[in-house]
Amino acid sequence: MSTSNVEERVKVLAAVADLPLEDHRISAISQILGRWLTAANVLSAKMSAPGLAQVTPITGILQTVNHGEVSHGE
């Protein structure tokens, strides 16, 4: 995703949230978000491979147990 496209999305989201952001903050946020989105898309492509169709994230299961939502005995 291009930096200008990310910046435009950050501006729109900030406007919808009624969150006034100065241009330098929009730029800083967009750079970080752009990197996150790129990495997330790479990971999504890897995890969408047919050989990984049955893989589920173990961290989601562990977080549920560790945060007390599910008892350790169940």
C-alpha positions as CSV (number, residue, x, y, z in Angstrom):
1,M,0.0,0.0,0.0
2,S,1.4,3.4,-0.9
3,T,2.3,5.9,1.7
4,S,-0.1,8.5,0.3
5,N,-2.9,5.9,0.3
6,V,-2.2,5.1,4.0
7,E,-2.0,8.8,4.8
8,E,-5.4,9.4,3.2
9,R,-6.9,6.5,5.2
10,V,-5.4,7.9,8.4
11,K,-6.9,11.3,7.7
12,V,-10.3,9.8,7.0
13,L,-10.3,7.7,10.1
14,A,-9.1,10.7,12.2
15,A,-11.9,12.8,10.8
16,V,-14.5,10.1,11.5
17,A,-13.2,9.8,15.0
18,D,-13.2,13.5,15.4
19,L,-9.5,13.3,16.3
20,P,-7.7,16.4,15.0
21,L,-4.2,15.4,13.9
22,E,-1.4,17.7,12.8
23,D,0.3,16.8,9.5
24,H,3.5,15.6,11.1
25,R,1.5,13.2,13.3
26,I,-0.5,11.9,10.3
27,S,2.8,11.2,8.6
28,A,4.3,9.4,11.6
29,I,1.2,7.3,12.1
30,S,1.0,6.5,8.4
31,Q,4.6,5.3,8.2
32,I,4.1,2.9,11.1
33,L,0.7,1.7,9.9
34,G,2.1,1.2,6.4
35,R,4.8,-1.1,7.7
36,W,2.3,-3.0,9.8
37,L,-0.1,-3.4,6.9
38,T,2.7,-4.7,4.6
39,A,3.8,-7.2,7.2
40,A,0.2,-8.3,7.9
41,N,-0.5,-8.8,4.2
42,V,2.7,-10.9,3.8
43,L,1.7,-13.1,6.8
44,S,-1.9,-13.4,5.5
45,A,-0.6,-14.6,2.1
46,K,1.6,-17.2,3.8
47,M,-1.2,-18.4,6.1
48,S,-3.6,-18.6,3.1
49,A,-1.4,-21.3,1.4
50,P,-3.3,-24.5,0.9
51,G,-0.8,-26.5,3.0
52,L,-1.6,-24.3,6.0
53,A,-5.4,-24.5,5.8
54,Q,-5.7,-26.5,9.0
55,V,-3.3,-24.3,11.1
56,T,-4.9,-22.2,13.8
57,P,-3.2,-19.7,16.1
58,I,-2.3,-21.4,19.4
59,T,-1.9,-18.0,21.1
60,G,-5.6,-17.4,20.9
61,I,-6.3,-20.6,22.8
62,L,-3.6,-20.0,25.4
63,Q,-4.7,-16.4,26.0
64,T,-8.2,-17.7,26.7
65,V,-6.9,-20.1,29.3
66,N,-4.4,-17.7,30.8
67,H,-6.9,-14.9,31.3
68,G,-9.3,-17.1,33.2
69,E,-12.1,-17.3,30.7
70,V,-11.7,-21.0,30.6
71,S,-10.6,-23.0,33.6
72,H,-7.5,-25.1,33.4
73,G,-9.5,-28.2,34.3
74,E,-11.9,-28.0,31.3
